[in-house]
């Protein structure tokens, strides 16, 4: 399973993506409802007074100033849901990508632990052979046994951690996470990106979504103010059944219904809409500050990760050379076993830190891409 396949599976089968699609469909349906024209109302009555039969069609007028505010609020809410879903998809990509990276790092640690455990067994065998010929004491053998046992325990722990990381990838992909069902085919390599190369154009998606929510709240408040005087309706109908009139006589009727706000001036809805507008404004300000702070922190982490990876390459090469030279010197009887174990420990820790630094670099690159995703990239 490649990284790209894992990301696509998370987008296709993940629960978060399904929830985002449902929210977008809900907002689109609300916009369709807001754009719909009111249906006419047809009534038929009978009276003992003449004419006996009355047929009236009542059509509410969708006034332009009411319709524009209502549709504008729904359209902005739909835009907010669409931008929010776009950011959610970017967040799903980021989560799947970082989970895949952590799994690769855990597998690399497991392979490192298994290799160092095998090296420790080889060193133990060498110490026993030298003890038999009288080159080393029993202390060196016991020290090598302790070292081999500890490294074997570390190898077991790292193997379990690698299995958990692999199952986490399956969980993100929407697959059962009770048993391993995939293998990771990509390699853990440093990402090729600089802080300035990952900057997106335009405002980040969370800010754009918050701004659309504010526009929706403003249009909702406008609609609440304009709805104090509800829309009038036109009544058109006919009457028949007057026995004094000639047979088949039909009398047309026409009327206008004007609602008058005598008891209800829409104060409750206006207050709710104003509070929602104020909250949306505060949320937009908070989102802008939070996005700027998160992006600044992500860029700092990315710059630091780049430096650590570059420095880690040099340290790793030096530590490997020292470990190889110390092992050769011990085989020749030039240095004690403790020096070999120290050199191997330094090499093992240098490689482990390099693996972690590469994973942190890739995560930092993904975080900057996530925080700079804008609607221009949709």
HELIX and SHEET records of a PDB file:
HELIX    1   1 UNK A    3  UNK A   13  1                                  11    
HELIX    2   2 UNK A   15  UNK A   35  1                                  21    
HELIX    3   3 UNK A   64  UNK A  132  1                                  69    
HELIX    4   4 UNK A  138  UNK A  172  1                                  35    
HELIX    5   5 UNK A  195  UNK A  198  5                                   4    
HELIX    6   6 UNK A  205  UNK A  226  1                                  22    
HELIX    7   7 UNK A  267  UNK A  331  1                                  65    
HELIX    8   8 UNK A  337  UNK A  371  1                                  35    
HELIX    9   9 UNK A  375  UNK A  377  5                                   3    
SHEET    1   A 4 UNK A  41  UNK A  46  0                                        
SHEET    2   A 4 UNK A  53  UNK A  60 -1                                        
SHEET    3   A 4 UNK A 233  UNK A 240 -1                                        
SHEET    4   A 4 UNK A 250  UNK A 257 -1                                        
END                                                                             
